[in-house]
C-alpha cells in the first residue's frame, strides 16, 4: 500500500506543476494581449513633446535668426527685406509627426515656394534614434529618408528652438511681410489650414 502511494504522489505532483505552469502561461499571454490592445488603441498626441516653450505670440515681432540650410543660407531679416513672408517649421528628426508633416510642407513649398521663404530648423538635441546627439548628417539623412524638398537646417545651438518652439514638435510659424508673427501652432497641421494662413500674408 505504501509503495502504491509513493508511486501516485509524484505523478499527482507533476500534474499539479503542469497545471500551474499552464495557468501562469495563460495569465502572461492575457496580460501581453491587454497591453498590446491598449497601446494600439491609444489616441496619438497632436504633437511630440518638446523640452522648451518660447514666450512668443501672434502679433509679436518675429525673433531674428540665420541658419545654413540644405539650399544655402537663410536669414530671416534678408528674406523679409525681399518682400516675402516666411514659413518656419521647428522639427525633430525622431518625431513621427514631423516625419509625416514633411509631405504636407513639400506640397506647400511646391505651391508657394516662389512667394514665401520656407525653412525647417532642427530643434532637438537628439538624433532620429532618440539617443545619440543630433548632427548635420542626421538632418541630411532625415531629408533623404522623407524626401524633403524645402530647405532644412541643422541648428546645433538650438537657437531657433529657444526662440520659437511651443512645447511640441513640429512647431509651425508664419511670419508676415512686416516681420510680425501671423500664425503659430504645433503638431500635425492640415495642409488646407496652412495654405489659408499663407494666403493671408501674401
Biotite code that builds the C-alpha atoms (Angstrom):
import biotite.structure as struc

atoms = struc.array([
    struc.Atom([0.000, 0.000, 0.000], chain_id="A", res_id=1, res_name="UNK", atom_name="CA", element="C"),
    struc.Atom([2.741, 2.439, 0.921], chain_id="A", res_id=2, res_name="UNK", atom_name="CA", element="C"),
    struc.Atom([4.584, 1.596, -2.314], chain_id="A", res_id=3, res_name="UNK", atom_name="CA", element="C"),
    struc.Atom([1.458, 2.455, -4.317], chain_id="A", res_id=4, res_name="UNK", atom_name="CA", element="C"),
    struc.Atom([1.202, 5.835, -2.544], chain_id="A", res_id=5, res_name="UNK", atom_name="CA", element="C"),
    struc.Atom([4.835, 6.537, -3.297], chain_id="A", res_id=6, res_name="UNK", atom_name="CA", element="C"),
    struc.Atom([4.184, 5.914, -6.992], chain_id="A", res_id=7, res_name="UNK", atom_name="CA", element="C"),
    struc.Atom([0.968, 8.038, -7.138], chain_id="A", res_id=8, res_name="UNK", atom_name="CA", element="C"),
    struc.Atom([2.310, 11.033, -5.211], chain_id="A", res_id=9, res_name="UNK", atom_name="CA", element="C"),
    struc.Atom([4.992, 12.104, -7.746], chain_id="A", res_id=10, res_name="UNK", atom_name="CA", element="C"),
    struc.Atom([2.506, 11.688, -10.622], chain_id="A", res_id=11, res_name="UNK", atom_name="CA", element="C"),
    struc.Atom([-0.021, 13.918, -8.843], chain_id="A", res_id=12, res_name="UNK", atom_name="CA", element="C"),
    struc.Atom([2.734, 16.419, -8.090], chain_id="A", res_id=13, res_name="UNK", atom_name="CA", element="C"),
    struc.Atom([3.697, 16.545, -11.783], chain_id="A", res_id=14, res_name="UNK", atom_name="CA", element="C"),
    struc.Atom([0.083, 17.071, -12.819], chain_id="A", res_id=15, res_name="UNK", atom_name="CA", element="C"),
    struc.Atom([-0.248, 19.976, -10.377], chain_id="A", res_id=16, res_name="UNK", atom_name="CA", element="C"),
    struc.Atom([3.002, 21.507, -11.580], chain_id="A", res_id=17, res_name="UNK", atom_name="CA", element="C"),
    struc.Atom([1.856, 21.234, -15.212], chain_id="A", res_id=18, res_name="UNK", atom_name="CA", element="C"),
    struc.Atom([-1.448, 22.887, -14.358], chain_id="A", res_id=19, res_name="UNK", atom_name="CA", element="C"),
    struc.Atom([0.343, 25.720, -12.530], chain_id="A", res_id=20, res_name="UNK", atom_name="CA", element="C"),
    struc.Atom([2.678, 26.322, -15.474], chain_id="A", res_id=21, res_name="UNK", atom_name="CA", element="C"),
    struc.Atom([-0.297, 26.330, -17.854], chain_id="A", res_id=22, res_name="UNK", atom_name="CA", element="C"),
    struc.Atom([-2.230, 28.870, -15.752], chain_id="A", res_id=23, res_name="UNK", atom_name="CA", element="C"),
    struc.Atom([0.804, 31.136, -15.380], chain_id="A", res_id=24, res_name="UNK", atom_name="CA", element="C"),
    struc.Atom([1.454, 30.963, -19.155], chain_id="A", res_id=25, res_name="UNK", atom_name="CA", element="C"),
    struc.Atom([-2.163, 31.822, -19.936], chain_id="A", res_id=26, res_name="UNK", atom_name="CA", element="C"),
    struc.Atom([-2.043, 34.747, -17.489], chain_id="A", res_id=27, res_name="UNK", atom_name="CA", element="C"),
    struc.Atom([1.136, 36.101, -19.128], chain_id="A", res_id=28, res_name="UNK", atom_name="CA", element="C"),
    struc.Atom([-0.405, 35.790, -22.617], chain_id="A", res_id=29, res_name="UNK", atom_name="CA", element="C"),
    struc.Atom([-3.549, 37.588, -21.402], chain_id="A", res_id=30, res_name="UNK", atom_name="CA", element="C"),
    struc.Atom([-1.501, 40.455, -19.920], chain_id="A", res_id=31, res_name="UNK", atom_name="CA", element="C"),
    struc.Atom([0.546, 40.801, -23.120], chain_id="A", res_id=32, res_name="UNK", atom_name="CA", element="C"),
    struc.Atom([-2.652, 40.911, -25.206], chain_id="A", res_id=33, res_name="UNK", atom_name="CA", element="C"),
    struc.Atom([-4.239, 43.538, -22.938], chain_id="A", res_id=34, res_name="UNK", atom_name="CA", element="C"),
    struc.Atom([-1.132, 45.752, -23.113], chain_id="A", res_id=35, res_name="UNK", atom_name="CA", element="C"),
    struc.Atom([-0.896, 45.336, -26.917], chain_id="A", res_id=36, res_name="UNK", atom_name="CA", element="C"),
    struc.Atom([-4.564, 46.255, -27.440], chain_id="A", res_id=37, res_name="UNK", atom_name="CA", element="C"),
    struc.Atom([-4.322, 49.254, -25.136], chain_id="A", res_id=38, res_name="UNK", atom_name="CA", element="C"),
    struc.Atom([-1.206, 50.555, -26.921], chain_id="A", res_id=39, res_name="UNK", atom_name="CA", element="C"),
    struc.Atom([-2.762, 50.039, -30.342], chain_id="A", res_id=40, res_name="UNK", atom_name="CA", element="C"),
    struc.Atom([-5.953, 51.846, -29.372], chain_id="A", res_id=41, res_name="UNK", atom_name="CA", element="C"),
    struc.Atom([-4.291, 54.893, -27.795], chain_id="A", res_id=42, res_name="UNK", atom_name="CA", element="C"),
    struc.Atom([-5.162, 58.201, -29.434], chain_id="A", res_id=43, res_name="UNK", atom_name="CA", element="C"),
    struc.Atom([-1.916, 59.683, -30.856], chain_id="A", res_id=44, res_name="UNK", atom_name="CA", element="C"),
    struc.Atom([-0.746, 63.002, -29.464], chain_id="A", res_id=45, res_name="UNK", atom_name="CA", element="C"),
    struc.Atom([-1.168, 66.024, -31.636], chain_id="A", res_id=46, res_name="UNK", atom_name="CA", element="C"),
    struc.Atom([2.486, 66.875, -31.123], chain_id="A", res_id=47, res_name="UNK", atom_name="CA", element="C"),
    struc.Atom([5.612, 65.208, -29.794], chain_id="A", res_id=48, res_name="UNK", atom_name="CA", element="C"),
    struc.Atom([6.719, 66.759, -26.521], chain_id="A", res_id=49, res_name="UNK", atom_name="CA", element="C"),
    struc.Atom([9.464, 69.338, -26.756], chain_id="A", res_id=50, res_name="UNK", atom_name="CA", element="C"),
    struc.Atom([11.790, 70.446, -23.951], chain_id="A", res_id=51, res_name="UNK", atom_name="CA", element="C"),
    struc.Atom([11.022, 74.145, -24.111], chain_id="A", res_id=52, res_name="UNK", atom_name="CA", element="C"),
    struc.Atom([8.326, 76.681, -24.879], chain_id="A", res_id=53, res_name="UNK", atom_name="CA", element="C"),
    struc.Atom([9.285, 80.114, -26.191], chain_id="A", res_id=54, res_name="UNK", atom_name="CA", element="C"),
    struc.Atom([7.453, 83.153, -24.887], chain_id="A", res_id=55, res_name="UNK", atom_name="CA", element="C"),
    struc.Atom([6.060, 84.460, -28.178], chain_id="A", res_id=56, res_name="UNK", atom_name="CA", element="C"),
    struc.Atom([2.558, 85.009, -29.545], chain_id="A", res_id=57, res_name="UNK", atom_name="CA", element="C"),
    struc.Atom([0.700, 86.167, -32.638], chain_id="A", res_id=58, res_name="UNK", atom_name="CA", element="C"),
    struc.Atom([1.355, 89.870, -33.221], chain_id="A", res_id=59, res_name="UNK", atom_name="CA", element="C"),
    struc.Atom([4.862, 89.823, -31.723], chain_id="A", res_id=60, res_name="UNK", atom_name="CA", element="C"),
    struc.Atom([7.899, 90.773, -33.771], chain_id="A", res_id=61, res_name="UNK", atom_name="CA", element="C"),
    struc.Atom([9.499, 87.551, -35.026], chain_id="A", res_id=62, res_name="UNK", atom_name="CA", element="C"),
    struc.Atom([12.872, 86.933, -33.327], chain_id="A", res_id=63, res_name="UNK", atom_name="CA", element="C"),
    struc.Atom([15.747, 87.182, -35.784], chain_id="A", res_id=64, res_name="UNK", atom_name="CA", element="C"),
    struc.Atom([17.746, 84.115, -36.806], chain_id="A", res_id=65, res_name="UNK", atom_name="CA", element="C"),
    struc.Atom([20.059, 82.937, -39.544], chain_id="A", res_id=66, res_name="UNK", atom_name="CA", element="C"),
    struc.Atom([20.885, 79.310, -40.463], chain_id="A", res_id=67, res_name="UNK", atom_name="CA", element="C"),
    struc.Atom([22.742, 77.353, -43.132], chain_id="A", res_id=68, res_name="UNK", atom_name="CA", element="C"),
    struc.Atom([20.171, 75.188, -44.920], chain_id="A", res_id=69, res_name="UNK", atom_name="CA", element="C"),
    struc.Atom([20.316, 72.368, -47.446], chain_id="A", res_id=70, res_name="UNK", atom_name="CA", element="C"),
    struc.Atom([19.515, 75.048, -50.075], chain_id="A", res_id=71, res_name="UNK", atom_name="CA", element="C"),
    struc.Atom([22.049, 77.636, -48.844], chain_id="A", res_id=72, res_name="UNK", atom_name="CA", element="C"),
    struc.Atom([21.976, 80.430, -46.221], chain_id="A", res_id=73, res_name="UNK", atom_name="CA", element="C"),
    struc.Atom([18.649, 81.583, -44.791], chain_id="A", res_id=74, res_name="UNK", atom_name="CA", element="C"),
    struc.Atom([18.465, 84.886, -42.911], chain_id="A", res_id=75, res_name="UNK", atom_name="CA", element="C"),
    struc.Atom([15.042, 85.949, -41.649], chain_id="A", res_id=76, res_name="UNK", atom_name="CA", element="C"),
    struc.Atom([15.856, 89.656, -41.929], chain_id="A", res_id=77, res_name="UNK", atom_name="CA", element="C"),
    struc.Atom([17.093, 89.307, -45.523], chain_id="A", res_id=78, res_name="UNK", atom_name="CA", element="C"),
    struc.Atom([14.081, 87.266, -46.651], chain_id="A", res_id=79, res_name="UNK", atom_name="CA", element="C"),
    struc.Atom([11.651, 89.770, -45.111], chain_id="A", res_id=80, res_name="UNK", atom_name="CA", element="C"),
    struc.Atom([13.573, 92.643, -46.734], chain_id="A", res_id=81, res_name="UNK", atom_name="CA", element="C"),
    struc.Atom([12.954, 90.979, -50.111], chain_id="A", res_id=82, res_name="UNK", atom_name="CA", element="C"),
    struc.Atom([9.212, 91.361, -49.522], chain_id="A", res_id=83, res_name="UNK", atom_name="CA", element="C"),
    struc.Atom([8.437, 87.717, -48.756], chain_id="A", res_id=84, res_name="UNK", atom_name="CA", element="C"),
    struc.Atom([6.596, 86.317, -45.739], chain_id="A", res_id=85, res_name="UNK", atom_name="CA", element="C"),
    struc.Atom([8.201, 83.325, -44.007], chain_id="A", res_id=86, res_name="UNK", atom_name="CA", element="C"),
    struc.Atom([7.049, 79.785, -43.227], chain_id="A", res_id=87, res_name="UNK", atom_name="CA", element="C"),
    struc.Atom([9.145, 78.338, -40.379], chain_id="A", res_id=88, res_name="UNK", atom_name="CA", element="C"),
    struc.Atom([8.997, 74.773, -39.065], chain_id="A", res_id=89, res_name="UNK", atom_name="CA", element="C"),
    struc.Atom([10.916, 73.731, -35.947], chain_id="A", res_id=90, res_name="UNK", atom_name="CA", element="C"),
    struc.Atom([11.202, 69.946, -36.116], chain_id="A", res_id=91, res_name="UNK", atom_name="CA", element="C"),
    struc.Atom([12.884, 66.921, -34.575], chain_id="A", res_id=92, res_name="UNK", atom_name="CA", element="C"),
    struc.Atom([14.186, 64.154, -36.842], chain_id="A", res_id=93, res_name="UNK", atom_name="CA", element="C"),
    struc.Atom([12.874, 61.490, -34.391], chain_id="A", res_id=94, res_name="UNK", atom_name="CA", element="C"),
    struc.Atom([9.366, 62.987, -34.220], chain_id="A", res_id=95, res_name="UNK", atom_name="CA", element="C"),
    struc.Atom([6.785, 60.876, -36.128], chain_id="A", res_id=96, res_name="UNK", atom_name="CA", element="C"),
    struc.Atom([4.517, 63.932, -36.521], chain_id="A", res_id=97, res_name="UNK", atom_name="CA", element="C"),
    struc.Atom([7.378, 65.858, -38.143], chain_id="A", res_id=98, res_name="UNK", atom_name="CA", element="C"),
    struc.Atom([8.173, 62.912, -40.395], chain_id="A", res_id=99, res_name="UNK", atom_name="CA", element="C"),
    struc.Atom([4.580, 62.780, -41.656], chain_id="A", res_id=100, res_name="UNK", atom_name="CA", element="C"),
    struc.Atom([4.251, 66.576, -41.912], chain_id="A", res_id=101, res_name="UNK", atom_name="CA", element="C"),
    struc.Atom([7.090, 66.687, -44.476], chain_id="A", res_id=102, res_name="UNK", atom_name="CA", element="C"),
    struc.Atom([4.646, 65.590, -47.196], chain_id="A", res_id=103, res_name="UNK", atom_name="CA", element="C"),
    struc.Atom([2.276, 68.458, -46.336], chain_id="A", res_id=104, res_name="UNK", atom_name="CA", element="C"),
    struc.Atom([5.066, 71.049, -46.273], chain_id="A", res_id=105, res_name="UNK", atom_name="CA", element="C"),
    struc.Atom([6.553, 69.713, -49.518], chain_id="A", res_id=106, res_name="UNK", atom_name="CA", element="C"),
    struc.Atom([3.169, 70.344, -51.154], chain_id="A", res_id=107, res_name="UNK", atom_name="CA", element="C"),
    struc.Atom([3.018, 73.888, -49.782], chain_id="A", res_id=108, res_name="UNK", atom_name="CA", element="C"),
    struc.Atom([6.597, 74.565, -50.877], chain_id="A", res_id=109, res_name="UNK", atom_name="CA", element="C"),
    struc.Atom([5.779, 73.432, -54.407], chain_id="A", res_id=110, res_name="UNK", atom_name="CA", element="C"),
    struc.Atom([2.796, 75.777, -54.475], chain_id="A", res_id=111, res_name="UNK", atom_name="CA", element="C"),
    struc.Atom([4.164, 78.825, -52.621], chain_id="A", res_id=112, res_name="UNK", atom_name="CA", element="C"),
    struc.Atom([7.959, 78.428, -52.707], chain_id="A", res_id=113, res_name="UNK", atom_name="CA", element="C"),
    struc.Atom([8.465, 81.328, -55.112], chain_id="A", res_id=114, res_name="UNK", atom_name="CA", element="C"),
    struc.Atom([6.411, 83.743, -52.971], chain_id="A", res_id=115, res_name="UNK", atom_name="CA", element="C"),
    struc.Atom([7.238, 82.596, -49.419], chain_id="A", res_id=116, res_name="UNK", atom_name="CA", element="C"),
    struc.Atom([10.543, 81.941, -47.667], chain_id="A", res_id=117, res_name="UNK", atom_name="CA", element="C"),
    struc.Atom([10.348, 78.354, -46.405], chain_id="A", res_id=118, res_name="UNK", atom_name="CA", element="C"),
    struc.Atom([12.709, 76.906, -43.827], chain_id="A", res_id=119, res_name="UNK", atom_name="CA", element="C"),
    struc.Atom([12.712, 73.942, -41.431], chain_id="A", res_id=120, res_name="UNK", atom_name="CA", element="C"),
    struc.Atom([15.140, 74.044, -38.499], chain_id="A", res_id=121, res_name="UNK", atom_name="CA", element="C"),
    struc.Atom([16.105, 71.174, -36.200], chain_id="A", res_id=122, res_name="UNK", atom_name="CA", element="C"),
    struc.Atom([15.073, 71.815, -32.609], chain_id="A", res_id=123, res_name="UNK", atom_name="CA", element="C"),
    struc.Atom([16.133, 68.744, -30.635], chain_id="A", res_id=124, res_name="UNK", atom_name="CA", element="C"),
    struc.Atom([19.455, 67.655, -29.178], chain_id="A", res_id=125, res_name="UNK", atom_name="CA", element="C"),
    struc.Atom([18.639, 64.026, -30.077], chain_id="A", res_id=126, res_name="UNK", atom_name="CA", element="C"),
    struc.Atom([19.050, 62.295, -33.443], chain_id="A", res_id=127, res_name="UNK", atom_name="CA", element="C"),
    struc.Atom([16.499, 60.117, -35.216], chain_id="A", res_id=128, res_name="UNK", atom_name="CA", element="C"),
    struc.Atom([17.402, 57.140, -32.967], chain_id="A", res_id=129, res_name="UNK", atom_name="CA", element="C"),
    struc.Atom([16.357, 59.299, -29.952], chain_id="A", res_id=130, res_name="UNK", atom_name="CA", element="C"),
    struc.Atom([19.582, 58.585, -28.083], chain_id="A", res_id=131, res_name="UNK", atom_name="CA", element="C"),
    struc.Atom([22.646, 59.787, -29.999], chain_id="A", res_id=132, res_name="UNK", atom_name="CA", element="C"),
    struc.Atom([23.333, 63.534, -30.394], chain_id="A", res_id=133, res_name="UNK", atom_name="CA", element="C"),
    struc.Atom([21.723, 65.403, -33.301], chain_id="A", res_id=134, res_name="UNK", atom_name="CA", element="C"),
    struc.Atom([24.151, 66.253, -36.111], chain_id="A", res_id=135, res_name="UNK", atom_name="CA", element="C"),
    struc.Atom([24.277, 67.728, -39.595], chain_id="A", res_id=136, res_name="UNK", atom_name="CA", element="C"),
    struc.Atom([24.412, 64.202, -41.024], chain_id="A", res_id=137, res_name="UNK", atom_name="CA", element="C"),
    struc.Atom([21.268, 63.245, -39.118], chain_id="A", res_id=138, res_name="UNK", atom_name="CA", element="C"),
    struc.Atom([19.382, 66.180, -40.658], chain_id="A", res_id=139, res_name="UNK", atom_name="CA", element="C"),
    struc.Atom([20.639, 65.258, -44.138], chain_id="A", res_id=140, res_name="UNK", atom_name="CA", element="C"),
    struc.Atom([19.558, 61.658, -43.508], chain_id="A", res_id=141, res_name="UNK", atom_name="CA", element="C"),
    struc.Atom([16.102, 62.952, -42.497], chain_id="A", res_id=142, res_name="UNK", atom_name="CA", element="C"),
    struc.Atom([15.922, 64.977, -45.719], chain_id="A", res_id=143, res_name="UNK", atom_name="CA", element="C"),
    struc.Atom([16.766, 61.944, -47.840], chain_id="A", res_id=144, res_name="UNK", atom_name="CA", element="C"),
    struc.Atom([14.595, 59.430, -45.983], chain_id="A", res_id=145, res_name="UNK", atom_name="CA", element="C"),
    struc.Atom([11.451, 61.594, -46.045], chain_id="A", res_id=146, res_name="UNK", atom_name="CA", element="C"),
    struc.Atom([12.074, 63.227, -49.454], chain_id="A", res_id=147, res_name="UNK", atom_name="CA", element="C"),
    struc.Atom([12.144, 66.769, -48.067], chain_id="A", res_id=148, res_name="UNK", atom_name="CA", element="C"),
    struc.Atom([12.314, 69.350, -50.872], chain_id="A", res_id=149, res_name="UNK", atom_name="CA", element="C"),
    struc.Atom([12.029, 72.556, -48.807], chain_id="A", res_id=150, res_name="UNK", atom_name="CA", element="C"),
    struc.Atom([15.206, 73.960, -47.183], chain_id="A", res_id=151, res_name="UNK", atom_name="CA", element="C"),
    struc.Atom([16.062, 72.491, -43.778], chain_id="A", res_id=152, res_name="UNK", atom_name="CA", element="C"),
    struc.Atom([18.877, 73.317, -41.381], chain_id="A", res_id=153, res_name="UNK", atom_name="CA", element="C"),
    struc.Atom([20.804, 71.771, -38.507], chain_id="A", res_id=154, res_name="UNK", atom_name="CA", element="C"),
    struc.Atom([20.890, 74.133, -35.516], chain_id="A", res_id=155, res_name="UNK", atom_name="CA", element="C"),
    struc.Atom([23.387, 72.714, -33.035], chain_id="A", res_id=156, res_name="UNK", atom_name="CA", element="C"),
    struc.Atom([22.881, 75.611, -30.611], chain_id="A", res_id=157, res_name="UNK", atom_name="CA", element="C"),
    struc.Atom([19.064, 75.174, -30.688], chain_id="A", res_id=158, res_name="UNK", atom_name="CA", element="C"),
    struc.Atom([18.870, 78.961, -31.091], chain_id="A", res_id=159, res_name="UNK", atom_name="CA", element="C"),
    struc.Atom([15.735, 78.866, -33.262], chain_id="A", res_id=160, res_name="UNK", atom_name="CA", element="C"),
    struc.Atom([14.036, 76.331, -30.972], chain_id="A", res_id=161, res_name="UNK", atom_name="CA", element="C"),
    struc.Atom([14.715, 78.516, -27.937], chain_id="A", res_id=162, res_name="UNK", atom_name="CA", element="C"),
    struc.Atom([13.138, 81.479, -29.740], chain_id="A", res_id=163, res_name="UNK", atom_name="CA", element="C"),
    struc.Atom([10.148, 79.775, -31.384], chain_id="A", res_id=164, res_name="UNK", atom_name="CA", element="C"),
    struc.Atom([9.331, 76.293, -30.031], chain_id="A", res_id=165, res_name="UNK", atom_name="CA", element="C"),
    struc.Atom([5.870, 75.984, -28.455], chain_id="A", res_id=166, res_name="UNK", atom_name="CA", element="C"),
    struc.Atom([6.363, 72.845, -26.372], chain_id="A", res_id=167, res_name="UNK", atom_name="CA", element="C"),
    struc.Atom([5.587, 70.490, -29.258], chain_id="A", res_id=168, res_name="UNK", atom_name="CA", element="C"),
    struc.Atom([7.181, 69.178, -32.445], chain_id="A", res_id=169, res_name="UNK", atom_name="CA", element="C"),
    struc.Atom([6.665, 70.297, -35.102], chain_id="A", res_id=170, res_name="UNK", atom_name="CA", element="C"),
    struc.Atom([6.084, 73.955, -34.264], chain_id="A", res_id=171, res_name="UNK", atom_name="CA", element="C"),
    struc.Atom([4.988, 75.927, -37.325], chain_id="A", res_id=172, res_name="UNK", atom_name="CA", element="C"),
    struc.Atom([5.192, 79.714, -37.528], chain_id="A", res_id=173, res_name="UNK", atom_name="CA", element="C"),
    struc.Atom([4.076, 82.071, -40.298], chain_id="A", res_id=174, res_name="UNK", atom_name="CA", element="C"),
    struc.Atom([5.722, 85.500, -40.275], chain_id="A", res_id=175, res_name="UNK", atom_name="CA", element="C"),
    struc.Atom([4.099, 88.267, -42.320], chain_id="A", res_id=176, res_name="UNK", atom_name="CA", element="C"),
    struc.Atom([5.971, 90.677, -44.598], chain_id="A", res_id=177, res_name="UNK", atom_name="CA", element="C"),
    struc.Atom([6.270, 93.270, -41.828], chain_id="A", res_id=178, res_name="UNK", atom_name="CA", element="C"),
    struc.Atom([8.108, 90.766, -39.603], chain_id="A", res_id=179, res_name="UNK", atom_name="CA", element="C"),
    struc.Atom([5.196, 90.063, -37.218], chain_id="A", res_id=180, res_name="UNK", atom_name="CA", element="C"),
    struc.Atom([4.103, 86.583, -36.205], chain_id="A", res_id=181, res_name="UNK", atom_name="CA", element="C"),
    struc.Atom([0.821, 85.947, -38.035], chain_id="A", res_id=182, res_name="UNK", atom_name="CA", element="C"),
    struc.Atom([0.313, 82.303, -37.057], chain_id="A", res_id=183, res_name="UNK", atom_name="CA", element="C"),
    struc.Atom([1.848, 79.819, -34.619], chain_id="A", res_id=184, res_name="UNK", atom_name="CA", element="C"),
    struc.Atom([0.830, 76.252, -33.834], chain_id="A", res_id=185, res_name="UNK", atom_name="CA", element="C"),
    struc.Atom([2.287, 72.830, -33.083], chain_id="A", res_id=186, res_name="UNK", atom_name="CA", element="C"),
    struc.Atom([1.534, 69.266, -34.159], chain_id="A", res_id=187, res_name="UNK", atom_name="CA", element="C"),
    struc.Atom([0.440, 67.739, -37.457], chain_id="A", res_id=188, res_name="UNK", atom_name="CA", element="C"),
    struc.Atom([-1.478, 70.530, -39.135], chain_id="A", res_id=189, res_name="UNK", atom_name="CA", element="C"),
    struc.Atom([-3.740, 70.100, -42.126], chain_id="A", res_id=190, res_name="UNK", atom_name="CA", element="C"),
    struc.Atom([-2.404, 71.451, -45.422], chain_id="A", res_id=191, res_name="UNK", atom_name="CA", element="C"),
    struc.Atom([-5.600, 73.431, -46.056], chain_id="A", res_id=192, res_name="UNK", atom_name="CA", element="C"),
    struc.Atom([-5.229, 75.293, -42.779], chain_id="A", res_id=193, res_name="UNK", atom_name="CA", element="C"),
    struc.Atom([-1.603, 76.137, -43.505], chain_id="A", res_id=194, res_name="UNK", atom_name="CA", element="C"),
    struc.Atom([-2.395, 77.201, -47.076], chain_id="A", res_id=195, res_name="UNK", atom_name="CA", element="C"),
    struc.Atom([-5.126, 79.520, -45.742], chain_id="A", res_id=196, res_name="UNK", atom_name="CA", element="C"),
    struc.Atom([-2.622, 81.083, -43.350], chain_id="A", res_id=197, res_name="UNK", atom_name="CA", element="C"),
    struc.Atom([-0.141, 81.657, -46.173], chain_id="A", res_id=198, res_name="UNK", atom_name="CA", element="C"),
    struc.Atom([-2.824, 83.231, -48.364], chain_id="A", res_id=199, res_name="UNK", atom_name="CA", element="C"),
    struc.Atom([-3.500, 85.734, -45.571], chain_id="A", res_id=200, res_name="UNK", atom_name="CA", element="C"),
    struc.Atom([0.084, 87.019, -45.568], chain_id="A", res_id=201, res_name="UNK", atom_name="CA", element="C"),
    struc.Atom([0.612, 87.143, -49.348], chain_id="A", res_id=202, res_name="UNK", atom_name="CA", element="C"),
])
